[in-house]
Amino acid sequence: MAENFPVIRVLMEADDVERSLGLCAAQLHRDFPHDEELVLLGIKTRGVYLAERLGRQLMSAHNQKVLVGVLDITLYRDDLSTLGPQPVVGKTAIDFDVTDKKIILVDDVIFTGRTIRAALDEIVDFGRPRLIRLLAFVDRGLREYPIQPDYTALKVETDLTQVVQVRLTESDGEDRVLLCKRPV
């Protein structure tokens, strides 16, 4: 469940989320038409749900089957020591060899780039992909690392007092994207 920060404004409603996922799937199909080496790796938690939805969209709209895997980057984070004495580590589920695959790394929001850096570290522990591209559903800017998404549904200017929440039915009971105020 997402934290309840005061909402500044709604950036996307449910129909916008669904339409944007369809557009992202169309872009992936355009760039990798019926490519059997294409796989989607979702970063826990919401990136996994987005990757699963994109996989379904690719199948239903483009008759393109893709493998979907799950990355839990907890042990690869550079702030692991700040997460408490025993951080909760989930399961990474990649039931296929990533060597020579074309990977689309999927996350809900890109901010500093640190999550993506950790995900890249984890992926190469599983093998050597042919290429890795990034699909960040929302790009909120303010990067600390030189990492940019290749695909995005929404780019929004933010400041450090704000939070972008991608709320999804699977984890939050609704599909919406919110710009919120971070409590001081």
C-alpha positions in Angstrom: 0.0 0.0 0.0 1.3 3.4 -0.9 1.9 6.0 1.8 -0.9 8.6 2.1 0.8 11.9 1.4 -1.3 15.0 0.8 -2.3 15.1 -2.9 -1.3 18.1 -4.9 -3.0 16.9 -8.1 -4.0 13.8 -10.0 -1.7 13.3 -13.0 -3.5 10.3 -14.4 -6.8 8.5 -13.9 -7.4 4.8 -14.5 -8.3 5.2 -18.2 -5.1 7.3 -18.7 -3.0 4.6 -17.1 -4.5 1.9 -19.3 -4.2 4.0 -22.5 -0.5 4.8 -21.6 0.3 1.1 -21.1 -1.2 0.4 -24.5 1.0 3.1 -26.0 4.1 1.8 -24.3 3.3 -1.8 -25.5 2.9 -0.4 -29.1 6.3 1.3 -28.8 7.9 -1.9 -27.6 6.3 -3.9 -30.4 7.4 -1.3 -33.0 11.0 -1.5 -31.8 11.1 -5.3 -31.2 8.4 -6.8 -33.5 7.8 -10.4 -32.5 11.3 -10.7 -31.2 11.7 -14.0 -29.3 14.6 -12.6 -27.3 12.6 -9.8 -25.8 11.9 -10.1 -22.1 10.4 -7.8 -19.5 11.9 -7.5 -16.0 9.8 -5.7 -13.5 11.4 -4.1 -10.4 9.4 -5.0 -7.2 6.7 -4.0 -6.5 4.9 -1.8 -9.0 7.3 -2.4 -11.8 6.4 -6.1 -11.7 2.7 -5.3 -12.1 3.4 -2.9 -14.9 5.7 -5.5 -16.7 2.9 -8.1 -16.3 0.3 -5.7 -17.8 2.7 -4.8 -20.6 3.2 -8.5 -21.4 -0.6 -9.0 -21.5 -1.0 -5.9 -23.8 1.7 -7.2 -26.1 -0.1 -10.5 -26.4 -3.6 -9.2 -26.8 -2.9 -6.2 -29.1 0.1 -7.5 -31.1 0.1 -11.3 -30.6 3.6 -11.0 -29.2 4.5 -13.3 -26.4 7.2 -12.2 -24.0 8.8 -13.6 -20.9 8.3 -11.6 -17.7 10.6 -11.8 -14.7 10.7 -10.2 -11.3 13.7 -8.3 -9.7 14.0 -7.6 -6.0 16.9 -5.2 -5.8 17.0 -4.9 -1.9 20.4 -6.6 -1.5 21.8 -4.4 -4.3 20.8 -1.0 -2.9 23.5 1.4 -1.9 21.4 2.4 1.1 20.9 -1.1 2.5 22.4 -0.3 5.9 19.8 2.5 6.4 16.8 0.1 5.9 17.0 -1.3 9.4 18.7 -4.3 11.0 17.0 -6.9 8.9 15.6 -5.5 5.7 12.8 -7.5 4.0 14.2 -9.2 1.0 11.8 -10.6 -1.5 12.3 -13.1 -4.3 13.9 -12.4 -7.6 12.2 -14.7 -10.1 14.0 -15.0 -13.4 13.1 -18.4 -14.7 15.1 -18.1 -17.9 18.7 -17.3 -19.0 19.2 -13.6 -19.6 22.3 -14.1 -21.7 21.8 -12.7 -25.2 18.2 -11.5 -24.3 16.9 -8.1 -25.0 15.7 -6.9 -21.6 13.2 -4.1 -21.0 13.7 -3.1 -17.3 10.3 -1.8 -16.0 9.8 0.5 -13.0 7.0 2.7 -12.0 8.9 6.0 -11.3 12.4 7.1 -12.1 13.8 9.7 -9.8 17.5 9.6 -8.7 18.5 6.6 -10.9 19.8 4.6 -7.9 17.1 1.9 -8.2 18.0 1.4 -11.8 21.7 1.2 -11.0 21.0 -1.5 -8.4 18.8 -3.4 -10.9 21.6 -3.3 -13.5 24.0 -4.8 -11.0 21.6 -7.6 -10.2 20.8 -8.4 -13.9 24.4 -8.9 -14.8 24.7 -11.4 -11.9 22.3 -13.6 -13.9 24.1 -13.4 -17.2 25.1 -11.1 -20.1 22.1 -9.7 -21.9 22.5 -8.4 -25.5 20.9 -5.1 -24.5 19.0 -3.5 -21.6 16.5 -0.7 -22.1 14.5 1.1 -19.5 10.8 1.7 -19.3 9.9 4.0 -16.5 6.2 4.7 -16.4 6.8 8.2 -14.9 9.9 10.2 -15.2 10.0 12.9 -12.4 13.5 14.2 -13.1 16.1 15.3 -10.6 18.5 12.5 -11.4 21.6 11.8 -9.3 23.0 9.2 -11.8 23.3 9.6 -15.6 20.4 7.2 -16.3 17.5 8.1 -18.6 14.5 6.0 -19.6 14.1 4.8 -23.2 10.4 4.6 -22.8 8.1 6.6 -20.5 4.3 7.2 -20.3 4.6 10.6 -18.5 7.3 13.1 -17.7 6.6 15.5 -14.9 8.6 18.3 -13.4 8.9 17.9 -9.6 11.0 19.3 -6.8 12.4 17.6 -3.7 9.3 18.4 -1.6 7.1 16.3 -3.9 6.5 12.6 -4.4 5.0 10.9 -7.5 2.8 7.9 -6.6 1.9 5.3 -9.2 -1.1 3.6 -7.6 -2.1 0.2 -9.2 -5.0 -2.0 -8.5 -2.8 -5.0 -7.7 -1.1 -3.2 -4.7 -3.3 -0.1 -4.0 -6.8 -1.0 -5.0 -6.9 1.6 -7.8 -5.1 2.9 -10.9 -4.0 6.5 -10.6 -0.9 8.6 -10.7 -0.6 11.3 -8.1 1.7 14.2 -7.4 1.9 14.5 -3.6 3.5 16.7 -1.0 6.2 15.1 1.1 5.6 15.8 4.8 8.4 17.8 6.4 
